[in-house]
């Protein structure tokens, strides 16, 4: 009886060990995905900053064009 219960316990332990390993693999995959997404987000944020800088430069050029245009009208 004791041996039978020990075998059942061992089998149950093996099942839980397999489940724990699956969960560890899932966690590892989620961590990798999170890192990938964080890098993607960082790249997108960098792109946004670059676009904002270009927008500011374009606004400055447009302001200069307006100023030159106004100056030409005065002359």
PyMOL Python script that loads the backbone (N, CA, C, O; Angstrom):
from pymol import cmd

cmd.read_pdbstr("""\
ATOM      1  N   UNK A   1       0.826  -1.193   0.000  1.00  0.00           N
ATOM      2  CA  UNK A   1       0.000   0.000   0.000  1.00  0.00           C
ATOM      3  C   UNK A   1       0.868   1.254   0.000  1.00  0.00           C
ATOM      4  O   UNK A   1       0.628   2.191  -0.762  1.00  0.00           O
ATOM      5  N   UNK A   2       1.890   1.257   0.875  1.00  0.00           N
ATOM      6  CA  UNK A   2       2.774   2.414   0.957  1.00  0.00           C
ATOM      7  C   UNK A   2       3.507   2.629  -0.367  1.00  0.00           C
ATOM      8  O   UNK A   2       3.648   3.754  -0.846  1.00  0.00           O
ATOM      9  N   UNK A   3       3.969   1.515  -0.945  1.00  0.00           N
ATOM     10  CA  UNK A   3       4.699   1.598  -2.216  1.00  0.00           C
ATOM     11  C   UNK A   3       3.789   2.121  -3.318  1.00  0.00           C
ATOM     12  O   UNK A   3       4.218   2.904  -4.165  1.00  0.00           O
ATOM     13  N   UNK A   4       2.536   1.689  -3.306  1.00  0.00           N
ATOM     14  CA  UNK A   4       1.581   2.134  -4.317  1.00  0.00           C
ATOM     15  C   UNK A   4       1.318   3.634  -4.176  1.00  0.00           C
ATOM     16  O   UNK A   4       1.266   4.358  -5.171  1.00  0.00           O
ATOM     17  N   UNK A   5       1.154   4.092  -2.934  1.00  0.00           N
ATOM     18  CA  UNK A   5       0.945   5.523  -2.697  1.00  0.00           C
ATOM     19  C   UNK A   5       2.185   6.329  -3.084  1.00  0.00           C
ATOM     20  O   UNK A   5       2.074   7.443  -3.597  1.00  0.00           O
ATOM     21  N   UNK A   6       3.358   5.761  -2.836  1.00  0.00           N
ATOM     22  CA  UNK A   6       4.601   6.443  -3.199  1.00  0.00           C
ATOM     23  C   UNK A   6       4.715   6.596  -4.711  1.00  0.00           C
ATOM     24  O   UNK A   6       5.141   7.636  -5.212  1.00  0.00           O
ATOM     25  N   UNK A   7       4.329   5.544  -5.427  1.00  0.00           N
ATOM     26  CA  UNK A   7       4.376   5.602  -6.892  1.00  0.00           C
ATOM     27  C   UNK A   7       3.387   6.637  -7.407  1.00  0.00           C
ATOM     28  O   UNK A   7       3.713   7.413  -8.306  1.00  0.00           O
ATOM     29  N   UNK A   8       2.174   6.655  -6.844  1.00  0.00           N
ATOM     30  CA  UNK A   8       1.177   7.654  -7.248  1.00  0.00           C
ATOM     31  C   UNK A   8       1.688   9.065  -6.958  1.00  0.00           C
ATOM     32  O   UNK A   8       1.529   9.981  -7.765  1.00  0.00           O
ATOM     33  N   UNK A   9       2.300   9.214  -5.795  1.00  0.00           N
ATOM     34  CA  UNK A   9       2.862  10.520  -5.435  1.00  0.00           C
ATOM     35  C   UNK A   9       3.964  10.938  -6.391  1.00  0.00           C
ATOM     36  O   UNK A   9       4.052  12.101  -6.784  1.00  0.00           O
ATOM     37  N   UNK A  10       4.804   9.980  -6.762  1.00  0.00           N
ATOM     38  CA  UNK A  10       5.890  10.275  -7.686  1.00  0.00           C
ATOM     39  C   UNK A  10       5.341  10.666  -9.057  1.00  0.00           C
ATOM     40  O   UNK A  10       5.824  11.613  -9.678  1.00  0.00           O
ATOM     41  N   UNK A  11       4.334   9.937  -9.522  1.00  0.00           N
ATOM     42  CA  UNK A  11       3.714  10.247 -10.818  1.00  0.00           C
ATOM     43  C   UNK A  11       3.094  11.645 -10.776  1.00  0.00           C
ATOM     44  O   UNK A  11       3.228  12.425 -11.719  1.00  0.00           O
ATOM     45  N   UNK A  12       2.418  11.944  -9.675  1.00  0.00           N
ATOM     46  CA  UNK A  12       1.808  13.271  -9.517  1.00  0.00           C
ATOM     47  C   UNK A  12       2.887  14.361  -9.507  1.00  0.00           C
ATOM     48  O   UNK A  12       2.719  15.423 -10.106  1.00  0.00           O
ATOM     49  N   UNK A  13       3.984  14.080  -8.822  1.00  0.00           N
ATOM     50  CA  UNK A  13       5.100  15.029  -8.774  1.00  0.00           C
ATOM     51  C   UNK A  13       5.669  15.262 -10.171  1.00  0.00           C
ATOM     52  O   UNK A  13       5.991  16.394 -10.533  1.00  0.00           O
ATOM     53  N   UNK A  14       5.792  14.201 -10.946  1.00  0.00           N
ATOM     54  CA  UNK A  14       6.296  14.322 -12.317  1.00  0.00           C
ATOM     55  C   UNK A  14       5.362  15.185 -13.161  1.00  0.00           C
ATOM     56  O   UNK A  14       5.818  16.008 -13.955  1.00  0.00           O
ATOM     57  N   UNK A  15       4.049  14.996 -12.988  1.00  0.00           N
ATOM     58  CA  UNK A  15       3.081  15.814 -13.732  1.00  0.00           C
ATOM     59  C   UNK A  15       3.258  17.289 -13.396  1.00  0.00           C
ATOM     60  O   UNK A  15       3.266  18.144 -14.282  1.00  0.00           O
ATOM     61  N   UNK A  16       3.398  17.575 -12.108  1.00  0.00           N
ATOM     62  CA  UNK A  16       3.569  18.969 -11.680  1.00  0.00           C
ATOM     63  C   UNK A  16       4.897  19.534 -12.169  1.00  0.00           C
ATOM     64  O   UNK A  16       4.985  20.713 -12.513  1.00  0.00           O
ATOM     65  N   UNK A  17       5.916  18.706 -12.200  1.00  0.00           N
ATOM     66  CA  UNK A  17       7.217  19.150 -12.700  1.00  0.00           C
ATOM     67  C   UNK A  17       7.112  19.550 -14.171  1.00  0.00           C
ATOM     68  O   UNK A  17       7.671  20.564 -14.587  1.00  0.00           O
ATOM     69  N   UNK A  18       6.397  18.749 -14.949  1.00  0.00           N
ATOM     70  CA  UNK A  18       6.193  19.061 -16.367  1.00  0.00           C
ATOM     71  C   UNK A  18       5.398  20.360 -16.509  1.00  0.00           C
ATOM     72  O   UNK A  18       5.735  21.205 -17.339  1.00  0.00           O
ATOM     73  N   UNK A  19       4.354  20.521 -15.709  1.00  0.00           N
ATOM     74  CA  UNK A  19       3.539  21.743 -15.763  1.00  0.00           C
ATOM     75  C   UNK A  19       4.366  22.974 -15.391  1.00  0.00           C
ATOM     76  O   UNK A  19       4.252  24.024 -16.024  1.00  0.00           O
ATOM     77  N   UNK A  20       5.189  22.836 -14.370  1.00  0.00           N
ATOM     78  CA  UNK A  20       6.047  23.953 -13.949  1.00  0.00           C
ATOM     79  C   UNK A  20       7.012  24.321 -15.070  1.00  0.00           C
ATOM     80  O   UNK A  20       7.242  25.502 -15.332  1.00  0.00           O
ATOM     81  N   UNK A  21       7.577  23.315 -15.732  1.00  0.00           N
ATOM     82  CA  UNK A  21       8.494  23.570 -16.846  1.00  0.00           C
ATOM     83  C   UNK A  21       7.770  24.310 -17.970  1.00  0.00           C
ATOM     84  O   UNK A  21       8.326  25.236 -18.559  1.00  0.00           O
ATOM     85  N   UNK A  22       6.537  23.907 -18.268  1.00  0.00           N
ATOM     86  CA  UNK A  22       5.752  24.591 -19.302  1.00  0.00           C
ATOM     87  C   UNK A  22       5.515  26.050 -18.916  1.00  0.00           C
ATOM     88  O   UNK A  22       5.630  26.950 -19.747  1.00  0.00           O
ATOM     89  N   UNK A  23       5.186  26.269 -17.648  1.00  0.00           N
ATOM     90  CA  UNK A  23       4.955  27.635 -17.179  1.00  0.00           C
ATOM     91  C   UNK A  23       6.233  28.466 -17.248  1.00  0.00           C
ATOM     92  O   UNK A  23       6.191  29.642 -17.609  1.00  0.00           O
ATOM     93  N   UNK A  24       7.359  27.864 -16.906  1.00  0.00           N
ATOM     94  CA  UNK A  24       8.640  28.576 -16.999  1.00  0.00           C
ATOM     95  C   UNK A  24       8.942  28.956 -18.451  1.00  0.00           C
ATOM     96  O   UNK A  24       9.413  30.060 -18.724  1.00  0.00           O
ATOM     97  N   UNK A  25       8.671  28.044 -19.367  1.00  0.00           N
ATOM     98  CA  UNK A  25       8.878  28.332 -20.790  1.00  0.00           C
ATOM     99  C   UNK A  25       7.962  29.468 -21.245  1.00  0.00           C
ATOM    100  O   UNK A  25       8.378  30.352 -21.993  1.00  0.00           O
ATOM    101  N   UNK A  26       6.717  29.432 -20.789  1.00  0.00           N
ATOM    102  CA  UNK A  26       5.768  30.490 -21.132  1.00  0.00           C
ATOM    103  C   UNK A  26       6.247  31.837 -20.604  1.00  0.00           C
ATOM    104  O   UNK A  26       6.194  32.842 -21.313  1.00  0.00           O
ATOM    105  N   UNK A  27       6.712  31.855 -19.369  1.00  0.00           N
ATOM    106  CA  UNK A  27       7.228  33.092 -18.772  1.00  0.00           C
ATOM    107  C   UNK A  27       8.432  33.592 -19.562  1.00  0.00           C
ATOM    108  O   UNK A  27       8.533  34.784 -19.852  1.00  0.00           O
ATOM    109  N   UNK A  28       9.341  32.692 -19.910  1.00  0.00           N
ATOM    110  CA  UNK A  28      10.519  33.078 -20.695  1.00  0.00           C
ATOM    111  C   UNK A  28      10.106  33.698 -22.033  1.00  0.00           C
ATOM    112  O   UNK A  28      10.665  34.709 -22.457  1.00  0.00           O
ATOM    113  N   UNK A  29       9.132  33.086 -22.681  1.00  0.00           N
ATOM    114  CA  UNK A  29       8.655  33.614 -23.964  1.00  0.00           C
ATOM    115  C   UNK A  29       8.004  34.984 -23.790  1.00  0.00           C
ATOM    116  O   UNK A  29       8.186  35.873 -24.622  1.00  0.00           O
ATOM    117  N   UNK A  30       7.252  35.149 -22.718  1.00  0.00           N
ATOM    118  CA  UNK A  30       6.618  36.443 -22.459  1.00  0.00           C
ATOM    119  C   UNK A  30       7.656  37.524 -22.170  1.00  0.00           C
ATOM    120  O   UNK A  30       7.503  38.666 -22.601  1.00  0.00           O
ATOM    121  N   UNK A  31       8.695  37.170 -21.452  1.00  0.00           N
ATOM    122  CA  UNK A  31       9.768  38.129 -21.159  1.00  0.00           C
ATOM    123  C   UNK A  31      10.462  38.539 -22.464  1.00  0.00           C
ATOM    124  O   UNK A  31      10.749  39.719 -22.671  1.00  0.00           O
ATOM    125  N   UNK A  32      10.728  37.577 -23.331  1.00  0.00           N
ATOM    126  CA  UNK A  32      11.346  37.890 -24.628  1.00  0.00           C
ATOM    127  C   UNK A  32      10.444  38.811 -25.449  1.00  0.00           C
ATOM    128  O   UNK A  32      10.913  39.769 -26.063  1.00  0.00           O
ATOM    129  N   UNK A  33       9.161  38.513 -25.452  1.00  0.00           N
ATOM    130  CA  UNK A  33       8.206  39.334 -26.204  1.00  0.00           C
ATOM    131  C   UNK A  33       8.136  40.746 -25.626  1.00  0.00           C
ATOM    132  O   UNK A  33       8.061  41.725 -26.368  1.00  0.00           O
ATOM    133  N   UNK A  34       8.162  40.842 -24.312  1.00  0.00           N
ATOM    134  CA  UNK A  34       8.140  42.164 -23.671  1.00  0.00           C
ATOM    135  C   UNK A  34       9.372  42.970 -24.077  1.00  0.00           C
ATOM    136  O   UNK A  34       9.263  44.156 -24.389  1.00  0.00           O
ATOM    137  N   UNK A  35      10.525  42.340 -24.073  1.00  0.00           N
ATOM    138  CA  UNK A  35      11.760  43.034 -24.480  1.00  0.00           C
ATOM    139  C   UNK A  35      11.676  43.493 -25.932  1.00  0.00           C
ATOM    140  O   UNK A  35      12.086  44.604 -26.266  1.00  0.00           O
ATOM    141  N   UNK A  36      11.142  42.632 -26.784  1.00  0.00           N
ATOM    142  CA  UNK A  36      10.999  42.980 -28.199  1.00  0.00           C
ATOM    143  C   UNK A  36      10.066  44.179 -28.358  1.00  0.00           C
ATOM    144  O   UNK A  36      10.346  45.105 -29.118  1.00  0.00           O
ATOM    145  N   UNK A  37       8.951  44.141 -27.625  1.00  0.00           N
ATOM    146  CA  UNK A  37       7.989  45.240 -27.704  1.00  0.00           C
ATOM    147  C   UNK A  37       8.561  46.537 -27.137  1.00  0.00           C
ATOM    148  O   UNK A  37       8.292  47.619 -27.658  1.00  0.00           O
ATOM    149  N   UNK A  38       9.347  46.425 -26.071  1.00  0.00           N
ATOM    150  CA  UNK A  38       9.980  47.620 -25.505  1.00  0.00           C
ATOM    151  C   UNK A  38      10.956  48.238 -26.503  1.00  0.00           C
ATOM    152  O   UNK A  38      11.022  49.461 -26.629  1.00  0.00           O
ATOM    153  N   UNK A  39      11.703  47.411 -27.204  1.00  0.00           N
ATOM    154  CA  UNK A  39      12.634  47.918 -28.215  1.00  0.00           C
ATOM    155  C   UNK A  39      11.866  48.567 -29.365  1.00  0.00           C
ATOM    156  O   UNK A  39      12.257  49.621 -29.865  1.00  0.00           O
ATOM    157  N   UNK A  40      10.781  47.933 -29.774  1.00  0.00           N
ATOM    158  CA  UNK A  40       9.952  48.497 -30.841  1.00  0.00           C
ATOM    159  C   UNK A  40       9.386  49.851 -30.410  1.00  0.00           C
ATOM    160  O   UNK A  40       9.374  50.802 -31.191  1.00  0.00           O
ATOM    161  N   UNK A  41       8.924  49.930 -29.182  1.00  0.00           N
ATOM    162  CA  UNK A  41       8.397  51.188 -28.650  1.00  0.00           C
ATOM    163  C   UNK A  41       9.484  52.257 -28.617  1.00  0.00           C
ATOM    164  O   UNK A  41       9.234  53.408 -28.975  1.00  0.00           O
ATOM    165  N   UNK A  42      10.682  51.885 -28.191  1.00  0.00           N
ATOM    166  CA  UNK A  42      11.796  52.833 -28.135  1.00  0.00           C
ATOM    167  C   UNK A  42      12.093  53.377 -29.534  1.00  0.00           C
ATOM    168  O   UNK A  42      12.323  54.574 -29.707  1.00  0.00           O
ATOM    169  N   UNK A  43      12.085  52.496 -30.521  1.00  0.00           N
ATOM    170  CA  UNK A  43      12.343  52.927 -31.895  1.00  0.00           C
ATOM    171  C   UNK A  43      11.246  53.861 -32.396  1.00  0.00           C
ATOM    172  O   UNK A  43      11.528  54.848 -33.075  1.00  0.00           O
ATOM    173  N   UNK A  44      10.003  53.552 -32.061  1.00  0.00           N
ATOM    174  CA  UNK A  44       8.894  54.407 -32.475  1.00  0.00           C
ATOM    175  C   UNK A  44       8.973  55.770 -31.794  1.00  0.00           C
ATOM    176  O   UNK A  44       8.699  56.795 -32.417  1.00  0.00           O
ATOM    177  N   UNK A  45       9.345  55.781 -30.519  1.00  0.00           N
ATOM    178  CA  UNK A  45       9.495  57.048 -29.813  1.00  0.00           C
ATOM    179  C   UNK A  45      10.613  57.877 -30.437  1.00  0.00           C
ATOM    180  O   UNK A  45      10.491  59.097 -30.557  1.00  0.00           O
ATOM    181  N   UNK A  46      11.696  57.223 -30.834  1.00  0.00           N
ATOM    182  CA  UNK A  46      12.797  57.921 -31.497  1.00  0.00           C
ATOM    183  C   UNK A  46      12.324  58.502 -32.823  1.00  0.00           C
ATOM    184  O   UNK A  46      12.673  59.631 -33.169  1.00  0.00           O
ATOM    185  N   UNK A  47      11.538  57.741 -33.559  1.00  0.00           N
ATOM    186  CA  UNK A  47      11.002  58.227 -34.830  1.00  0.00           C
ATOM    187  C   UNK A  47      10.097  59.433 -34.613  1.00  0.00           C
ATOM    188  O   UNK A  47      10.135  60.388 -35.389  1.00  0.00           O
ATOM    189  N   UNK A  48       9.296  59.392 -33.577  1.00  0.00           N
ATOM    190  CA  UNK A  48       8.413  60.520 -33.255  1.00  0.00           C
ATOM    191  C   UNK A  48       9.237  61.764 -32.950  1.00  0.00           C
ATOM    192  O   UNK A  48       8.919  62.857 -33.420  1.00  0.00           O
ATOM    193  N   UNK A  49      10.292  61.596 -32.166  1.00  0.00           N
ATOM    194  CA  UNK A  49      11.158  62.739 -31.852  1.00  0.00           C
ATOM    195  C   UNK A  49      11.785  63.320 -33.119  1.00  0.00           C
ATOM    196  O   UNK A  49      11.863  64.538 -33.276  1.00  0.00           O
ATOM    197  N   UNK A  50      12.227  62.455 -34.011  1.00  0.00           N
ATOM    198  CA  UNK A  50      12.820  62.917 -35.265  1.00  0.00           C
ATOM    199  C   UNK A  50      11.787  63.651 -36.113  1.00  0.00           C
ATOM    200  O   UNK A  50      12.094  64.681 -36.715  1.00  0.00           O
ATOM    201  N   UNK A  51      10.569  63.126 -36.163  1.00  0.00           N
ATOM    202  CA  UNK A  51       9.506  63.791 -36.924  1.00  0.00           C
ATOM    203  C   UNK A  51       9.154  65.143 -36.317  1.00  0.00           C
ATOM    204  O   UNK A  51       8.906  66.104 -37.046  1.00  0.00           O
ATOM    205  N   UNK A  52       9.131  65.225 -34.996  1.00  0.00           N
ATOM    206  CA  UNK A  52       8.847  66.499 -34.342  1.00  0.00           C
ATOM    207  C   UNK A  52       9.928  67.524 -34.664  1.00  0.00           C
ATOM    208  O   UNK A  52       9.635  68.697 -34.894  1.00  0.00           O
ATOM    209  N   UNK A  53      11.176  67.070 -34.679  1.00  0.00           N
ATOM    210  CA  UNK A  53      12.277  67.973 -35.018  1.00  0.00           C
ATOM    211  C   UNK A  53      12.145  68.456 -36.462  1.00  0.00           C
ATOM    212  O   UNK A  53      12.343  69.638 -36.745  1.00  0.00           O
ATOM    213  N   UNK A  54      11.815  67.552 -37.363  1.00  0.00           N
ATOM    214  CA  UNK A  54      11.618  67.938 -38.761  1.00  0.00           C
ATOM    215  C   UNK A  54      10.453  68.911 -38.905  1.00  0.00           C
ATOM    216  O   UNK A  54      10.513  69.849 -39.699  1.00  0.00           O
ATOM    217  N   UNK A  55       9.403  68.683 -38.139  1.00  0.00           N
ATOM    218  CA  UNK A  55       8.247  69.577 -38.172  1.00  0.00           C
ATOM    219  C   UNK A  55       8.645  70.981 -37.710  1.00  0.00           C
ATOM    220  O   UNK A  55       8.224  71.973 -38.306  1.00  0.00           O
ATOM    221  N   UNK A  56       9.443  71.067 -36.666  1.00  0.00           N
ATOM    222  CA  UNK A  56       9.905  72.369 -36.180  1.00  0.00           C
ATOM    223  C   UNK A  56      10.774  73.059 -37.233  1.00  0.00           C
ATOM    224  O   UNK A  56      10.657  74.265 -37.451  1.00  0.00           O
ATOM    225  N   UNK A  57      11.636  72.291 -37.875  1.00  0.00           N
ATOM    226  CA  UNK A  57      12.481  72.862 -38.922  1.00  0.00           C
ATOM    227  C   UNK A  57      11.632  73.356 -40.090  1.00  0.00           C
ATOM    228  O   UNK A  57      11.904  74.416 -40.656  1.00  0.00           O
ATOM    229  N   UNK A  58      10.616  72.597 -40.446  1.00  0.00           N
ATOM    230  CA  UNK A  58       9.725  72.995 -41.531  1.00  0.00           C
ATOM    231  C   UNK A  58       8.962  74.266 -41.170  1.00  0.00           C
ATOM    232  O   UNK A  58       8.793  75.152 -42.007  1.00  0.00           O
ATOM    233  N   UNK A  59       8.501  74.353 -39.925  1.00  0.00           N
ATOM    234  CA  UNK A  59       7.807  75.560 -39.482  1.00  0.00           C
ATOM    235  C   UNK A  59       8.733  76.768 -39.534  1.00  0.00           C
ATOM    236  O   UNK A  59       8.310  77.865 -39.898  1.00  0.00           O
ATOM    237  N   UNK A  60       9.992  76.565 -39.173  1.00  0.00           N
ATOM    238  CA  UNK A  60      10.966  77.661 -39.233  1.00  0.00           C
ATOM    239  C   UNK A  60      11.184  78.100 -40.679  1.00  0.00           C
ATOM    240  O   UNK A  60      11.253  79.295 -40.962  1.00  0.00           O
ATOM    241  N   UNK A  61      11.292  77.137 -41.591  1.00  0.00           N
ATOM    242  CA  UNK A  61      11.460  77.464 -43.009  1.00  0.00           C
ATOM    243  C   UNK A  61      10.235  78.208 -43.519  1.00  0.00           C
ATOM    244  O   UNK A  61      10.366  79.195 -44.243  1.00  0.00           O
ATOM    245  N   UNK A  62       9.051  77.746 -43.150  1.00  0.00           N
ATOM    246  CA  UNK A  62       7.824  78.418 -43.586  1.00  0.00           C
ATOM    247  C   UNK A  62       7.752  79.834 -43.034  1.00  0.00           C
ATOM    248  O   UNK A  62       7.320  80.751 -43.732  1.00  0.00           O
ATOM    249  N   UNK A  63       8.168  80.017 -41.799  1.00  0.00           N
ATOM    250  CA  UNK A  63       8.190  81.359 -41.209  1.00  0.00           C
ATOM    251  C   UNK A  63       9.151  82.259 -41.978  1.00  0.00           C
ATOM    252  O   UNK A  63       8.852  83.424 -42.241  1.00  0.00           O
ATOM    253  N   UNK A  64      10.301  81.707 -42.334  1.00  0.00           N
ATOM    254  CA  UNK A  64      11.270  82.477 -43.117  1.00  0.00           C
ATOM    255  C   UNK A  64      10.700  82.832 -44.489  1.00  0.00           C
ATOM    256  O   UNK A  64      10.897  83.945 -44.976  1.00  0.00           O
ATOM    257  N   UNK A  65       9.997  81.891 -45.111  1.00  0.00           N
ATOM    258  CA  UNK A  65       9.396  82.149 -46.423  1.00  0.00           C
ATOM    259  C   UNK A  65       8.360  83.259 -46.324  1.00  0.00           C
ATOM    260  O   UNK A  65       8.287  84.127 -47.194  1.00  0.00           O
ATOM    261  N   UNK A  66       7.565  83.229 -45.270  1.00  0.00           N
ATOM    262  CA  UNK A  66       6.551  84.270 -45.070  1.00  0.00           C
ATOM    263  C   UNK A  66       7.227  85.618 -44.853  1.00  0.00           C
ATOM    264  O   UNK A  66       6.801  86.635 -45.401  1.00  0.00           O
ATOM    265  N   UNK A  67       8.277  85.613 -44.055  1.00  0.00           N
ATOM    266  CA  UNK A  67       8.994  86.862 -43.788  1.00  0.00           C
ATOM    267  C   UNK A  67       9.593  87.419 -45.078  1.00  0.00           C
ATOM    268  O   UNK A  67       9.510  88.621 -45.327  1.00  0.00           O
ATOM    269  N   UNK A  68      10.191  86.566 -45.892  1.00  0.00           N
ATOM    270  CA  UNK A  68      10.767  87.011 -47.164  1.00  0.00           C
ATOM    271  C   UNK A  68       9.663  87.507 -48.085  1.00  0.00           C
ATOM    272  O   UNK A  68       9.825  88.526 -48.757  1.00  0.00           O
ATOM    273  N   UNK A  69       8.559  86.804 -48.121  1.00  0.00           N
ATOM    274  CA  UNK A  69       7.436  87.203 -48.961  1.00  0.00           C
ATOM    275  C   UNK A  69       6.906  88.568 -48.532  1.00  0.00           C
ATOM    276  O   UNK A  69       6.624  89.422 -49.372  1.00  0.00           O
ATOM    277  N   UNK A  70       6.775  88.766 -47.237  1.00  0.00           N
ATOM    278  CA  UNK A  70       6.298  90.051 -46.726  1.00  0.00           C
ATOM    279  C   UNK A  70       7.294  91.157 -47.046  1.00  0.00           C
ATOM    280  O   UNK A  70       6.906  92.277 -47.378  1.00  0.00           O
ATOM    281  N   UNK A  71       8.565  90.839 -46.946  1.00  0.00           N
ATOM    282  CA  UNK A  71       9.608  91.818 -47.240  1.00  0.00           C
ATOM    283  C   UNK A  71       9.562  92.211 -48.716  1.00  0.00           C
ATOM    284  O   UNK A  71       9.727  93.381 -49.061  1.00  0.00           O
ATOM    285  N   UNK A  72       9.339  91.226 -49.577  1.00  0.00           N
ATOM    286  CA  UNK A  72       9.252  91.516 -51.009  1.00  0.00           C
ATOM    287  C   UNK A  72       8.057  92.412 -51.314  1.00  0.00           C
ATOM    288  O   UNK A  72       8.134  93.273 -52.191  1.00  0.00           O
ATOM    289  N   UNK A  73       6.963  92.216 -50.601  1.00  0.00           N
ATOM    290  CA  UNK A  73       5.772  93.044 -50.811  1.00  0.00           C
ATOM    291  C   UNK A  73       6.038  94.483 -50.391  1.00  0.00           C
ATOM    292  O   UNK A  73       5.524  95.419 -51.004  1.00  0.00           O
ATOM    293  N   UNK A  74       6.836  94.655 -49.356  1.00  0.00           N
ATOM    294  CA  UNK A  74       7.140  95.993 -48.857  1.00  0.00           C
ATOM    295  C   UNK A  74       8.047  96.722 -49.836  1.00  0.00           C
ATOM    296  O   UNK A  74       7.906  97.924 -50.059  1.00  0.00           O
ATOM    297  N   UNK A  75       8.967  95.986 -50.409  1.00  0.00           N
ATOM    298  CA  UNK A  75       9.926  96.600 -51.338  1.00  0.00           C
ATOM    299  C   UNK A  75       9.208  96.839 -52.628  1.00  0.00           C
ATOM    300  O   UNK A  75       9.799  97.350 -53.579  1.00  0.00           O
TER     301      UNK A  75
END
""", "prot")
cmd.dss("prot")
cmd.show_as("cartoon", "prot")
cmd.util.cbc("prot")
cmd.orient("prot")
